[in-house]
């Protein structure tokens, strides 16, 4: 065993590519860990994205936000790609199933911008009830109108929250603190916070709410969740807020409801079709309508949220690279692993032996009967001591991690890598 620890692959040769202006703290952490980092301020597509991934032999780590689309073709450009970090909540922009089949671990940050989105929602509730944007626009044109017509307090009003997850529940607490009555609808039974009440169904919530706010993911069941029929079911003069996903709302029907006066206003931060960048014009049927707040997908775009997201995701990526932990992965079995170096051992005579460092074999495999027997037979046939073994399965995949004595670690790894059931294997020492 060597006197000083070595790494299985030089960190300076592990290439990290970060797109879309990810917060600088991510680069700082990667470079402090010794990795090679390349950053891009914008989302890339087509040939530019292929080049960014393929340069210098291919990326090992790819960090994106919501504007970069990772198709199977893009994911296959670099055979060395180990992991993808989505520095945002959603992972719809990544072909997660293909990543899973390739053994590429995908991480995201489902909680870090929760407060920022919740605060924006509360601000919009107040702004809509007071018609603040229309008042401000009139003032900028030199018009002075002190009329209270159409302006209301939010205290005593009913807020309907669709999706009572991390964001929806925070909106619930903040709204109730302002004196609002809170009801919510979720496909799962949720513990209400404060005095909030769960509705039996969406129709009940729409009938009772003065303002409806959406906080659901984009799935087959949520596309056009709020369409013509649902808008018609809302209270006359109610408001709709969508800070969730663009396809959740049928925008043409919403525009028609506002033009007709059925709804008193709306606030949207997400849209079915969003510009790729500053140079592309934004278009929507909602443009120019009264008491409609339109923002460019900035619900989680506060400095605090972006830093928190970067710290969260880069921490998961670094732990995966350094010791194989998959905690927080959206597509692979989750295994939380200790550091490889074992503590010094004190013998009976009071002497201590140096800390030992084992070879760690990370083996992602097809979850089929007999595979663990084959893995253990490979190790047992070489009469090598296994210090620790960790296993988690998830559907058709299994992830086993073994810390073994280093004498034949490389040979065992080579044999495991060549097993027909192997999806991906890696060794750390």
Secondary structure, 3 states (H helix, E strand, C coil): CCCCCCCCCCHHHCEEEECCCCCHHHHHHHHHCCCEEEECCCCCCHHHHHHHHHHHHCCCEEEECCCCCECHHHHCCCCCCCEEEECCCCCCCECHHHHHHHCCEEECCCCCCHHHHHHHHHHHHHHHHHCHHHHHHHHHCCCCCCCCCCCCCCCCCEEEEECCCHHHHHHHHHHHHCCCEEEEECCCCCCCCCCCEECCCHHHHHHHCCEEEECCCCCCCCCCCECHHHHHHCCCCEEEEECCCHHHECHHHHHHHHHCCCEEEEEECCCCCCCCCCCCCCCCCCCCCCCEEECCCCCCCCHHHHHHHHHHHHHHHHHHHHHCCCCCECCCCCCCCCCCECCCEECCCCCEECCCECEEEEEEEECCCCHHHHHHHHHHHCCCCEEEEEEEEECCEEEEEEEECHHHHHHHHHHHHCCCCEEEEEEEC
